[in-house]
Amino acid sequence: MTTELLPKAAVRGEPGYVWRSGQERRLAMLRQWVPLEGAVILDNGCGLGTYLKAFAPFTPTRFGLELEHDRAVQAISHSAGVVQAVGEQLPFSNNQFDIVFSNEVIEHVTDDALAVREMVRVTKVGGRIAIFCPNRWYPVEQHGVFWRGRYHFGNIPLVNYLPDFLRNRLAPHVRTYSKSSLMALWRNLPVQVCHYRRIYGGYDNIERSRPRLGRLLKKALYLAEKTPLAVLGISHFVILEKQN
């Protein structure tokens, strides 16, 4: 089935509609490793501009890239400019940005290796690239699956534990990464890994409907990030620094 017949949420992912504790936590993680103050930032796959807005207290030079026109239009007000383009062909010059931020985007592009090369190209020497992307070993595939010729949107358990040839038949529209497959994307590029970890999600919907359970769940899972159970986290978080 071609991507034109799929819901936009399946092909591009859902953008962040509201700012919740999960996004706030990711911003705090980012600030530990990336100096946002006064930086020239590219939000590479900015969606509706929720992170562009969150970066506003730190710098006015915030730019976005977004493929979907309607999303790009909404993001403009939170930025110094948004361009509509694909991640494999960034319309920017070499060594332009202090920070390139990619939040749950590379799993959706046509060529993830090329998209990463483009992020490295437009980053200044000494600048940093921050990537969040899906962890293969999270127990749930969040982008739906194909089954018996039909697409089923939603959270489907255990899909990503299947062998590649089965997993990719069920979910050909989205990638997910083991640590080794993620690291392979920049193996021959002029970057150094400054930080890497797996993280769990915000689970804000659970906390909103069942506050006590949600708080307990988050406390337990965030503690698990410091143990071997981190391998089951929802996302990888990696910081790369451009070397030359």
C-alpha positions in Angstrom: 0.0 0.0 0.0 1.3 3.5 -0.9 1.7 6.1 1.8 -0.9 8.3 0.0 -3.6 5.9 1.2 -2.5 6.0 4.8 -3.6 8.4 7.5 -1.1 11.2 8.0 -0.6 10.1 11.6 0.8 6.8 10.4 3.2 8.2 7.9 4.4 11.3 9.7 3.5 10.6 13.3 1.3 12.8 15.5 2.7 16.2 16.3 2.8 17.5 19.8 -0.5 19.2 20.4 0.0 20.3 24.0 2.9 20.7 26.3 2.9 18.2 29.1 5.3 16.7 31.6 6.7 14.3 29.1 7.8 17.1 26.8 9.0 19.1 29.8 11.2 16.2 30.9 12.7 15.9 27.4 13.5 19.6 27.4 15.2 19.2 30.8 17.3 16.3 29.4 18.2 18.4 26.4 19.4 21.3 28.5 21.7 19.1 30.5 23.7 18.4 27.3 23.0 21.3 24.9 23.6 25.0 25.6 20.3 26.6 24.3 21.1 30.1 25.4 21.7 32.3 22.4 22.0 29.3 20.1 20.9 29.1 16.4 18.5 26.1 16.5 16.9 24.0 13.9 13.9 21.9 15.0 14.1 19.3 12.2 10.6 18.1 11.9 9.0 20.7 14.1 5.3 19.7 13.7 3.1 22.4 15.2 6.1 24.2 16.8 5.6 23.1 20.4 9.4 22.7 21.0 10.1 25.9 19.0 7.9 27.7 21.5 9.6 26.0 24.4 13.0 27.2 23.2 11.8 30.8 23.0 13.0 31.8 26.5 16.6 30.8 25.5 17.1 32.2 22.0 15.3 34.2 19.3 17.1 32.3 16.5 14.8 29.3 16.3 14.1 27.8 12.9 11.9 24.9 11.9 11.6 22.4 9.1 8.3 20.6 8.5 7.1 18.6 5.5 3.4 19.0 6.1 2.2 22.4 5.0 -0.6 22.8 7.5 1.7 22.0 10.4 4.4 24.3 9.1 2.0 27.2 8.9 1.0 26.8 12.5 4.6 26.5 13.7 5.7 29.8 12.1 4.5 32.0 14.9 6.8 30.2 17.4 10.0 30.7 15.3 12.2 33.0 13.3 11.1 31.0 10.2 9.9 27.6 9.1 10.6 25.9 5.7 8.6 23.2 4.1 11.0 20.5 3.0 12.2 16.9 3.5 14.9 15.9 6.0 17.0 14.2 3.3 17.5 17.6 1.5 17.8 20.3 4.1 17.6 23.7 2.4 20.4 25.2 4.5 24.1 25.9 4.0 26.8 23.9 5.6 27.8 24.6 9.3 24.7 26.9 9.9 23.3 25.7 13.2 24.6 25.4 16.8 21.9 22.8 17.5 19.9 20.5 15.4 17.0 18.9 17.3 15.1 15.8 16.0 12.3 14.6 18.1 10.7 11.3 17.0 11.2 12.1 13.3 13.9 9.9 11.7 11.8 6.8 11.9 9.4 8.4 9.4 11.7 9.7 6.7 12.3 7.8 3.5 16.1 7.5 4.0 17.2 7.8 7.6 20.9 7.5 6.9 20.7 10.4 4.4 18.6 12.5 6.9 21.3 12.1 9.6 24.0 13.0 7.1 22.1 16.2 6.3 21.8 17.0 10.0 25.5 16.7 10.4 26.2 18.8 7.3 24.2 21.8 8.5 25.6 21.7 12.1 28.5 23.9 13.0 31.8 22.3 14.0 31.5 21.9 17.8 27.7 22.1 17.5 25.4 19.4 18.8 22.6 17.2 17.3 19.9 15.9 19.7 17.9 12.9 18.6 14.9 11.1 20.2 13.6 8.1 18.3 11.8 4.8 19.0 13.4 1.9 20.8 13.0 -1.5 19.2 12.5 -3.2 22.5 9.7 -1.1 23.9 6.8 -3.6 24.2 4.3 -1.6 22.2 4.4 -0.4 18.6 2.6 3.0 18.7 2.1 3.7 15.0 -0.4 0.9 14.2 0.0 -2.1 11.8 -1.2 -3.6 8.6 -3.3 -6.7 9.1 -5.2 -8.6 6.4 -4.9 -5.8 3.9 -6.1 -3.1 6.2 -4.3 -0.5 8.3 -5.1 -0.5 12.0 -4.0 2.6 14.0 -3.2 2.4 17.6 -0.8 0.8 20.2 -0.1 -2.8 19.2 1.9 -4.9 21.7 4.9 -7.1 20.9 5.1 -6.3 17.1 8.7 -5.1 17.4 9.8 -8.3 19.0 9.1 -10.2 15.8 11.9 -11.0 13.3 12.5 -8.2 10.9 10.8 -9.8 7.9 7.6 -10.2 9.9 7.8 -6.9 11.8 8.4 -4.9 8.6 5.4 -6.5 6.9 3.2 -5.4 9.8 4.7 -2.0 10.1 6.4 -1.0 6.9 5.5 2.7 7.4 7.7 3.3 10.4 11.1 2.3 11.7 12.2 1.4 15.2 15.8 1.1 16.3 18.0 -1.1 18.4 21.0 0.7 19.9 23.3 -0.9 17.3 21.1 0.0 14.3 20.8 3.6 15.6 24.6 4.0 16.1 25.2 2.6 12.6 23.5 5.7 11.1 26.5 7.9 11.9 29.3 5.3 12.0 31.3 7.1 9.2 30.3 10.6 9.9 32.4 13.3 11.7 30.5 13.1 15.0 31.2 11.9 18.5 28.5 10.5 20.8 28.5 12.7 23.9 25.6 11.1 25.6 23.3 8.1 25.1 20.5 6.6 27.1 17.1 4.9 26.7 14.1 6.6 28.4 10.5 5.9 29.3 7.6 8.2 28.3 5.6 10.8 30.0 2.4 8.7 30.4 0.5 11.9 30.9 -2.9 10.5 29.8 -2.6 7.8 32.5 -1.7 10.4 35.1 -4.6 12.7 34.0 -7.2 9.9 34.3 -5.7 8.1 37.3 -3.4 10.6 39.0 -2.1 8.3 41.8 -1.5 5.4 39.4 0.2 7.6 36.9 2.5 9.2 39.4 3.5 5.7 40.8 4.0 4.4 37.2 6.3 7.3 36.2 8.3 7.1 39.4 8.9 3.3 39.0 9.8 3.6 35.3 12.1 6.6 35.7 13.9 4.6 38.4 14.1 1.7 35.9 16.0 3.9 33.5 19.0 3.5 35.8 18.8 -0.3 35.7 19.0 -3.0 32.9 15.3 -2.5 32.5 16.1 0.7 30.6 16.4 -1.6 27.5 12.6 -1.6 27.4 12.3 2.2 27.3 10.1 3.9 24.8 12.9 6.0 23.1 16.5 6.4 22.5 18.1 9.8 23.5 21.4 10.6 21.9 23.6 13.7 21.7 26.1 14.0 18.9 28.8 16.6 18.6 30.2 17.6 15.2 34.0 17.2 15.1 35.2 18.7 11.8 
